[in-house]
Amino acid sequence: SPPGRSEAVPCPLRGRARMDLAYVCEWEKKPKSNHCPSIPLVCAWSCRNLIAFTTDLRNEEEKDLTHMVHIIDTEHPWDVYSVNSGHTEVITCLEWDQSGSRLLSADADGHIKCWSMTDHLANSWENTVGSVVEGDPVVALSWLHNGVKLALHVEKSGASNFGEKFSRVKFSPSLTLFGGKPMEGWIAVTISGLVTVSLLKPNGQVLTATESLCRLRCRVALADVAFTGGGNIVVATSDGSSTSPVQFYKVCVSVVNEKCKIDTEILPSLFMRCTTDPARKDKYPAITHLKFLARDMSEQVLLCASNQNNSIVECWSLRKEGLPVNNIFQQISPVVGDKQPMILKWRILSATNDLDRVSAVALPKLPISLTNTDLKVANDTKFFPGLGLALAFHDGSVHIVHRLSLQMMAVFYGSSSQRPVDEPALKRPRTAGPLVHFKAMQLSWTSLALAGVDSHGKLSMLRISPSMGHVLDMNMSLRHLLFLLEYCMVTGYDWWDILLHVQPSMVQNLVEKLHEEYMRQNAALQQVLSTRIVAMKASLCKLSSSTIARVCDYHAKLFLIAISCTLKSLLRPHFLNTPDKSPGDRLTEICSKITDVDIDKVMINLKTEEFVLEMTTLQSLQQLIQWVGDFVLYLLASLPNQGSPVRPGHSFLRDGASLGMFRELMVVIRIWGLLKPSCLPVYTATSDTQDSMSLLFRLLTKLWLCCREENHITEPDDALIDECCLLPSQLLIPNIDWLPINDGIISKLQNKQLVRLQFGKAPGLVGHTVSSQFDAFVRAPGQPKIDHLRRLHLGAYPTEECKSCTRCGCVTMLKSPNKVTAVKQWEQRWIKNCLCGGLWRKMPLSYS
């Protein structure tokens, strides 16, 4: 068959789409200056779902280019943060660190810069440190390895223990500080064959060393960096010609006398097979892509050789092999005969047929285990994330091929590429003019999404089906998504790309199954993951109109957990040589043991001297105390009409643990009220003599007693419901400020229609079905705004600068108005991330 597409495309593509466009975001065309794609164009995707990419800003009048770095959050792609990188030459590499909070950029003049967030804001970045190899273009760049490596075992996806599904692999960091803590830093390879390493010392100082890769320095056109389990670094290089060998070097980094030292050693090299194949001997003169299959897999490498119109891709693997010894030596030295000497040798694993010309490669970041049983189970259950790598072609199409066999798994046709015609012999006519194609691509951390930047600087987001389009029963699709959600829960990575695949009908099931899996873990792990699972459930519930009210409940629950921890941590033991329990733990124990409905009888059992705080501290906590009081009143007042699950607060009425927390806080607040009455929550009551706190405590305790045992929940009796019916006539029921319904993109992508966006312009909220039911709970545009975490009113048109969470939309002031340490302790809880774990972004002052 003729070279081209005909032989590669399998038939089952007529079924469901394996890859489809979720959204595209393009630059506004301006007359005087425009964003043109830089050459080479680079992009990088972090585990927090931030994408960084480059363009050149061309100014028509001055004819000069500014090299820009753009950073977007995948949920708000239009809110792009563009920074003039300060690089004088074109940017050749971008690399995120393992925590997704710092970015390295390197250019064709040997300058490397490290960017980090200003005030922990995802849309504000600054360059803090860097290093330089003057005038020597950087061709490969990587952060040093921090020694953390997980393996996902697909065969264990049914196991109950997270530790079995996601096991920790023994892996040494590239360099350690005293006590085994990994040292941070980066390694780069330059075009003239130098390797440079920069180490970040804890005091902010940078140690840099530069060494040539081998004695005979030669040009390095392409290079890549990988790490071995023993803490060494492997560098692969090519001079760009397929007739030259691909060289491999081992690099060891050490610190001697406060100086960084680099040792290099040559490893076995390889020649691409297409150059030794007589049929293809001179067909592919240039090597265009050279990549290790993963940063921590130095024994597998992917190579691509190309000519003007076509490419071929090969996958090689490093194996230990026995060296046959000549008989003469075996007779002389019996020792040699017993044990065959071993050598390392590169062997080809697989190769493709002739393909269209490859323009970009994206490798999977999901550390899936590649044992035979894991691969077999993955194949049987059709679970393919992490097993496919993406190739983009010059005609605008993208193929996903298996990382070991290089066989086609899925295909996407760009706007300009024509779909293959059924008659295989028909050659496709070359269309005139350059085609739009991806010049840089990155797979997300779960491999469920692919971002590509094309030759016009436009960003496209593609969904990739976890089963590569195989139709599965609902149960199996849920298991796939659940497995990846659990992986994100354990690693702390952002799970936005998984939400792309959640249909409204799946939400209820996923939340229940996620909770079941969580309950199977041991108590310590449950405590570590307690807030993350609540945030995960909230983001899932946002995707279906029937569960939207529960989003409010989950966020209120996160807020409650945080307040409870903060207020309890303020309690101090009266004597220093106290028993093993902290006052907070003792409070929990006493409140759960003494089920009395009278607040004063519970109070008597506590040592009140542990609750003594400074008056200013108590006064500064009033807003948080008010929220607790208001929420308890709102919950009890909504008990009579509990038949309606679409009202926020509904799930609290059956949640014994949360009601128990409220009950503890009511007791603490009551004691503090004796010290300083002005810190008590303010209620508007109809009679002056009524003790509102003890009334609410009595009703709350009765409700808590109904559901304190999770497997034995009883219905509240009629007397309690009658008393709650009377509450609105005794007290004014407050308005609870629920979080605003999020303005992100994820809920607009569910009907699988392509969304077109523009950088710098927020889209109108068109066609959002969910929000209409929600208007009852959210403030209208002209109403006063609220700081959701400090519970302060900001006025209808806030004058203070605010930040909002990229995931839940929670809003809070950037600068703290408080000086009191207790409140600082509260604010410290969400200085880096929101309570739901999302990153902060700065809001425009005019937000209203």
N, C-alpha and C positions, 0 to 999 in steps of 0.2 A: 504494500500500500504506500501511496506517496507520503513523504514527510509532512507533518502538519498535525491536524487535530484528529483525523479520521480514526486512527487506531486507538487513541487514548480514551475516548469518551465511552463509558459503559452505557448500557441501555436504560437502566431503571431511573433515569433522570426525569422521566415524564411524570413521576409521582410528586410527592410534596417537595417544596423547595428545600434544599439543604442549606443554602445561604441566601439571605435576602437583605436588601438595603433597609436599615432602620431610619437613618437620617443622613442628610448631607448638609454641610455648613460651608458657605463660600464668602469670599471677601467682596465688599462693596466696591464697585468700580468708581474710582475718583479720577478726574481729568488730569490733575497735576502729578499725583504720585500713586503708584500701585504696588501691590504685593505680587512679586513674581517668584516662582519657585527657585530656591537657591540650587546651585549645582555643585556638589552633590546635595540632595535633600535628605535630612535625617529626622527620624522621630523616635520617641521612647514612651513607654506606657508603664506607669508605676503601680504598685500593689494597692495604692489608695485610689486608683482609677483617675489619676491625673495624666493627661497626655501632653508631652512637650514636642514641638516640632519647629522647624526653621523656615523662614522665607527671607528673601531680600527685598527691602523696600526701595524701589527705584524712584528717584526724584527727577522728574523730566528736566527741570530748569538747571539744576546744578550737575546733572548727569552722573551723580554719585550713587553708590549703593550703601544702604545701612543693613547690616546683618542682624536680623531680628530673631529672638527666641519667643515663641508663643506657648503659653501654658493654659490648658483648659481642664475643667472638671467635666467628665462625660455626661453628668446630669444637667449641666448648664453650659452647653458648648458655645453658646453665643457670648457668654460672659468671659471673653478671652483676655488674659493678661499678657500684653505684648511689651517686651522690654528690649531696648537697644542693647545688644549683648556687649558692646564695646570691643568685640573682636574686629581686628582690622582686615583679616582675610576671611574667606568663606568657612563656615562651621562644618567640621567633618564628622564629629561624633557627639552624641548626647547619651548620657547614662544616668538612670535613677539608682539611688542606693537601696539596700534591702528593706528599709523602713518606709520608702516612698516619700521621704520628706526633704531630701536633698538631691540636687541635680548637678552633674558635671557636664561642661561643654568644652570642646577642644576645637582648635582651628588650624588652618593651613599655614600658620606662622609659628606653630609650636606652643601657643598659649593655651593653658588649661585653667578653667575657672570653676569654682564650686559655688552653686547658688543655694540659698536656703530661704525659708519663709520669713518675712518681716512680721513680727507679732503673731506668729502662727496663723497667718491668713493665706488661704490658698490662691487668692488673686493679688498677692503683693510679694515680690521676691527681690532679694538683694544678693550681690556677689560679695562673699566674705573673704575667702582665701583662694589661692591658686598656685600654679607653678608654671615654669616656662623652659622650653628647650629652644633657644632663639633661632628663628628662621627655618625650623625643621618641621614640616607638616606632620600632624598626628594622624595615623591611619587606624589605630585601634586603641580602645580605652575601656577600662573596667575598674570598679571598686574592688578592693581586696575582699577576700571571702571572710565572712564572720563566723564560720564554723557551724552555722545552723543549716541542717539539711533534713527534710522530711521525705518520706516515700509514701505515696498513696497506693494501698493494696486493693485493687478492684475485687480480687477474690474474697477479701474480707469485708466487702461492703455490707454484708448482712450481720457482721459481728456487733455485739452490744457495746464493746469498749472502744472509745475513740483512739486509745493508745495502740490498739491492734490495727485499726483502719489506716491511721496516719502514724507510722512509726518513725522515730528519730534515727537517722543514720549516723554512724560514728564518722565524724568528718572534722579534720583539724583546721582552725583558722590559718590564714596565710601568715599571720604574725601575732604573737601574744604579748601583752603587757605582763607586769608582775601579777601572779595569782591566776594566770590563764585567761584573763579578759582579752577578747580580740582587739587588736589595734586597728584603728580606722585609717584609710588612706586609699590611694589609687595607683594604678599602673597603666602606662601608655607605651605604644610602640610608634616610632616615627619612620618616615619614608627612607631615611638614610641608614636604617638598621640599628637604631639605638633603642634601648628600653629604659624608661625613666619611672622611678617609683617615688611617690610622695607620701609621707606618713603624717597623720594629724596627731600631735601629742595632746593629752588632756588639757594642757595649759594654753592650747590654741596655736602653739608654734608648729611650723611645718618643716619636716626634715626631708630633703630631696636628694636623690642620688641618680646618676645616669651612667649607663654602661653599654658597650656595644654587644649585640647578641652573640656574635662570634668573631674570631680574629679577622676573618676575611669579610669585611662589611660589604654588603651589596644592597641594591635598591629593593625596598619593600613596597610593593604597590598595594597589596592586600594583607591584612593580618587579623588574627583573632586571639583572644585570651581565654584560657579555661583553668580550672583548679583541680588538684588531686586531693584525695582523702587524707594524704599524709601531710598536707600543708604546703605542697609545692605549687608552682605556677607553670603552666605549659603555654608556650606561644607558638602559633602556626603562622608561617609567612609565605608569600609567593611574590615573584617579581612581575606577575601579570601575564607572563607568556606560558602557554601550556606545554612548551617544549622544555621548560625548566622544571626542576623538582619543586614540590611543596615541602618546605623545610619545617622541622619542629625543634623547639628548644625547651629545656627545663630551666626555670629561673627560681633561685632561692633568695629570699630577702631576709636579712637579719639586722639587728641593731648592735653595733660594736662601739663602745665609748661614746655614746650619745650621737653616733653617726650612722646613717643608713648604708648598708653594704649589700651589693648585688653579686651573686655568682650565677654564671650561666653554663649550660652543658648541652651538647648536641644530642638529639634523639633521632631515631630512624626517620627517613624521609620517604616520599612516594612520588610516582609519576602518574598523572591521570590516565585511566585506561583508554580513553578515546584517542590519545596520542599514539598508543602502541597498537591500536586496532588498524590493520592495513586498509580497511574500507573507509575509515574516517580520518586517516592519518593527519592530513593538513587542513581538515575541514573546520576545526574550531581553534583558531590561533590564540585566543585570549582567555585567561581565567578571569571571570567577572565577579564571582562570589565565593568566599571562603569563610565557613562558619563552623564552630564546634556545635554539636546538636544541643548542648546545654552548657551553661557556665561551669557546672560541676561534673561534666562528663567529658574528661579530656581524652577518652579513648574512642570517640566517634566524631567524624568530621564530614561535613557536607561541602561538595565542590560543584561549581557550575562553570562550564566553558562555553564560549559563545563566538559566533561570527556576526555579520551584519543582520542576518534575518533569523537565525536559529540558535538554540542552546541545547546543551545536554547536561543532565544533573547526575552526580554520582555520590554514593554514600560509602564511606570507608570506616573500617574499625581496626583498632590496634589489638593484636592478639599475641599471647605468649606461645612460641612454638619451639619444639625440640630441634636441635641442630644435629643432623646425621653426622657421625664421626667415621672417618675412613678406617678400614680394617687394620691397617698397619699400626695405627695408634692404639687400637683396642688391645692388640696383643702386647704391646710394650707396657702400657699402663692400665692395669685392670680397673683402677679407680674410675677412669673415664667411661669404661664400658658399662659399669653398673648404673651410673646416673647420667642421663643424656643432658648436655648443656642446653640451657633455654635461651632463646633470644626473643626480642620484641619485633614484630613485623606487621606492617599495614596490609590488610586484606580488603578487597572490595566486597561490600555487602550486597549492593544493588545499584542498578543504573537505569535511567529512563531511556526511551527511544528519543529520536530527534523531536524537539519541541519548538514552539514559537520562541522568539527571543525573550529571555527572562529579564524583567526590569527591577524586581525586588523580591526579597525572601523574608518570611516571618517565621520564627521558630516558637514552639510551644514553651510556656514557662511552668506548666503544671508538672510537678516532679512525680510522674506516674511510674510505678514500679514495672520493670520490663522483664520479669521472670516469665517463663513459658506458661505457668498456670495463670498468672495475671493476664497475659495476652489472650489466652484461650477464653477465660471468663469474660474479658472485655469484648471479645468477638462474639461470644454466645449471647451476651446481654445487650449487644450493640451500644456499648459505652465507649465513645471515641475521643472525648476531650483529652488533650495531652499526647495523643498518638499521631496527630496530623500536623504537617507543616504547610505553610501557604507559599505558593509561587505566584507572582504577578507577571503578566506578559505585556509586551508592547502593544498588543491589540486591545488592551483594556480588560481582558478576562483574568480571573483568578482561579487557580486550581488548588485544592487541598490534597496532598499526597501523604501516604503513610510514611512515618519517619524512618522505618526500617526497610520496607520493601519498595518504597517510592511508587506504590500503585495508587491510582487515582481514587479519591474517596468522595470528592464533591467538586462542583465547578460553579462559577458565577460569571455571567456574561455582562461586561460593562456596556455602557450606552453605545460605544462605537464598535464593539466587537459583534460580529454577526454570529448567530447561533449556527451550529453545524447543520448542514443540509443532510437529508436522509440518504441520498445517494453518496456512498463513501468516496467514489472516484472523482467527484466534482471538486476541482481545486477552487479555493476561494480567491477571487480577484483582489489584488492589493488595492485598498482605497487610497485615493490621492491625499496628500497632506499628512502631517503628523497626527497620530491618534492620541486621544487622551488616555493615559495609563497611570497606574500607581508607581511613584518613584520611591516611596518608602512605605513600609507596612509594619504593623505590630499586632501580635495576638494579645488578648487580655490575659490576666493571670489564671483564669479558669478555662481559657481557650474557647469560650462561648461567644466571643465577639472579636472582630477584626477591624482595626482602624487603618485606613490608607490615606496618604496625601498624594494627590495626583499632579500632573504636569502643569495644572493651573493654580496650584496652592490650595485647592479645595479639599476639605476633610470629609471622608465618607466613613460611616459606621455600619459594619455588616454584622448581621446575626449569623451564628453558625449552629446548626442543630446538633445537640449532643449525640444523637444517634445517626448523624449524617443523612437525615432524610428517611431512614428506615421507619416504617410505621410501627409504633409500639403500643401495647395496651397502656391505659392510663396509669396503672399501678407501677409499671416499669419506668415510664417517663418521670413519675414523681420520685421514684427511688434514685434516678440519676441526679435530679436537681437537688434532692435532699443530701446526697453524698457530697456534692460540691458546696452546699450551704454549710454542712458540718465542717468541711475543710476550712472555709472562711472563718467559721466560728472559732476553730482551734488556732488558726494562724493569726487572726486579727486583721486579715485582708478585707478590703471593701468588696461587697457582693453585688454591686450594681449590675454587672454583666450577666449574673444569673437571673435577675429580675426581668431581663429582656425576654425570657422564655416562659415566664409564668402567666398562664391564662387565668382570667377571673374565676373560672370554675375550679381551678386547682388550689386556690388560696386556703380555703377552709381545711382541706386535707393536709396541705403542707404544714400549716401551723400546728395541727394536732400531732402529726407524725414527728415534727421537729421537737415538740414538747415531750413526746414519749421517749425519743432517743436521749434527750437531755436528762430525763429522770432516771435513765439506766446508768448514768455515770456516777462515780463516787462523790461523796459530799464535798471533798476539797475542790475537785474540778468544777462541780456545780457552782460553788461559791465564786470561783474565778470567772466563770462564764455567765453569772447571773444577770448582769446588765446587758451583755451582748446579745443574749437570746431574746430579751424583751425588745431591744432595738430591731432585731431581725424580724420578729413577728410584726412589729409596727410597720416596717417597710413592705412586708408582704400584704398586710391588710389594706394598705393604701391602693392596691391594684384591683380591688373588687368593690362594687357599689354596696354589696350586702354587708361587708365587714368594715366599711369606712369609719364607722363611729368608734370601733375598737382601737383605731390608731390613737385617738385622744386618750383612751384609757391606758394604753401602753406607755405613752409619753408621761402621763400623770404618775404612772407607777415608777418610771425611772426617776422622776422628780422626788417622789416620796422616799425611794431608797436612798437617794443622795441626801435629802434633808435629815432622814433618820440617822444616817451615819455621822453627818456633821454635828447634829445637836448632841448625839450620845458621846461623841469624841470630846465635847467640851466639859463633860463631867469629870471631876478629879477625885481620886480616892482621898479620904480625910487624913489617914495615916499613910506614911510611905511604905511601912512593912505590911501592906495589906495582903489578904489571901490571893489565890491565883486568879480570881475573876475580877474583871474591870467593872466599874460602876454601871457601864452600859449593858454588859452581859447580865449583871445581877438584876438590873431593871427589867430586862426581857424575861428572866426566869421568874421573878416575883409576879409580874403582870400576867404571865401565862398560868401560874399556879393559883393565884387568888382571883377567882372569877366573880368577885363581888361586883354588884352594879353601882355601888356607891363609891364615887371617886375618892372621898376622904378616907374611906376604910382601906383602900389600896395604898393611899399615900402614907398611912401610918407605918406600913411595913418597910418603908424605905428610910435610909439614913439621910435626913434632909441636909446635913452639912456637906454631903458630896455635891449638892446642887448649887452651892453658893458661888455666884459669879459676880463680876463687877457690873455696876448699874449700866455703864455705857454699853457694855457687851450685850446685855439683855435688851436694851433699847434698840440696838442696831439690828437685832434679829427679828424685830416686830413684823416686818413684811412676810418673812417666811412663816412665822407663827400664825399670822393672819390667814395665809393660804391654807394651812392645816385646818384651822377652825372653820373657814369657809367651805372647804372641801367636804369635811365631815357633815356639816349642815346640809350641803347640796345632796350628798349621797342619801342621807336619812330621809330628806324630803322627797327624793325620787323613788323611795322604796315602794310606796303604794302603786305607782304605775309601772312596776318593773316588767310588765308584760311586753314593753316595747324595747327590743334590743338595738334599735337604731339610735337610741339616745346615748350620748357619751356618759360614762360612769356605770353603765349597766353591769360590766363584768366584775366590778369591785364588790357588788352585793353578794357574790358567791365566793369571794377570794379571802379565805380565813387569814392567810399570812399578812396581806395588806391591811385588813381591818385590825389585826393584832398590832401592827406597827402604828396605826393611827391611835390606837388605844394607849400604847406606851407614851406616844408624844403628848397626848392630852394630859397624862399624869405629870410629865415633866413640865409642861406649860403651866399647869395648875400650881406646882410648887414655886416656879419662877414668879408667878403672879403674886404670891405672898411677899416675895422680896421686892418686886417692882411692879405695881399694878398696871403701869402704863404699857408694859410689854404684852399684856393679854390681848387676844383677838377681840376686835370690836364687833359687837352684834347690835342690831337695831331691834329692840324688843318692844312688845306692846305694853308690858307692865314693868314697873321699876323694880319690883321686889324679886323678880324671877332670877334664879341662878342658872344662867344659860349653859355654862360649862358642865355642871353636874347633870342637867337634863340630857344634854347631848351624850355625855359619857354613859348614862344609864341605857339610853336607846342603842348606842353603839355596841355596848357590851352584850346586850340581848341579841343583836344581829350577829355579833362575832361568835357567840355560843352556838348559833345555828350551824355555822360552817367552819368551826375551828379544826375538825378532823376531815381531811380531804376526801376520804372514802366513805364518810358517813355524814352527808349534808342533809339537814332537815329544813323544811319550809318555815319561814318566820310565822309565829302564831298571830291570830287576828288582833289580839290586844296590842301587840307591837305595831302592827300596820295602822290600827286606829290612832295610836299615839302619834305616829309619823304623819298621818293625815292632818292632825291638829297643828303640826309645826308651822305651816305657812301663816296660821292665824296668830302664832305667838312670836315668831321671829321673821325678819325680812330675809327671804331666800336670796343669796347673792348670785350675781352673774359670774360664772367661771370663765376665765379667759383661756379658751382652748388654743392650741397651736393653729396657725393659719394653715389652710390646705396648701400643700407644697406647689411651687410654681415650676418644678422641674419637668423634664421631658418624658420620664419613664411612663407616666400614665397616658401620655398621648401616643405611645408607640404600640398600644395593644391590638388595635384593629389591623395591624400589619400594613398600614398605608405608609408610604414614604413621606417623611416630614422634611420640608426644605427650610433651612435656616440661614441667617446671615450673621457673620461675626459682628459683635458690637450692637446688635439689635435684638431686644427680648421679643419673642414671638407673642402674638395675641393669644389669649386663652380660648382659642376657638375649638369647638367640638369636644369639650371636656364634659363628659356626662356626669361624672361623679360629683363635681362641685355644686351642682344645682341643689342637691338634697342637703348640702352642707351649709348653705347660707344662713340657716337658722342659728348656727353656733358661732359663726365667725363675725368679727366686727366689720362693718361697712367702711368704705374708703375714708370717709370724712371723720370717723370716730377716733377717739384718742388711742394711740398705740401703747403697747406695754412691753417692758423689758421682761421677757418670760422667765429669766433665771433669777433676777433680783426682785421680781414682782413689784417693779416701780412703774408708775405711769409716766409716759414720755410726752404726753400731749398729742394733739391731732397731727401737728407737723413738727416732728422732733428736731431740735437744734443740735443735739449731741450726735456724734458719729456712732453708727451702730455696725454690728457684724451679724450675719445670719448663717445658720447651719446649712451646708450644701445638701444635707440629706433630709432633715425633718423641718427645715424652715423656721426653727426657733430663733428669736431675735434678742440680742442683748447689747448693752453699750460697750464700746471698745475700751474706754478708759474707766477705771473704777472711781466712783464718787466717794468711796469709803476709806477711812483710815484705820478702822478698828480691826485688830488681828483676827477676831472670830469670823468677821465677814470676809477678810482676806483668805482665810482658810476655806471658806465656802467657795470663793471665786477661784481659788487654786484648783478646785475640782474640774473646772471646765475651761482652763486657760488655753490648753492645746487643742482639745477636741470638745465638741458638744457632749452633753450627757449621753446622747445616742451613739457617740463614737464618730460622728461626721466631722469633716473639717470645716473651719470657719471661712466665710468670705466677707470682705468688706462691702458694705452697702453704699450706694450713692446717697449723698446727704438728702436728696429730694425724695427719699423713699416714702411713698404715701399712697 
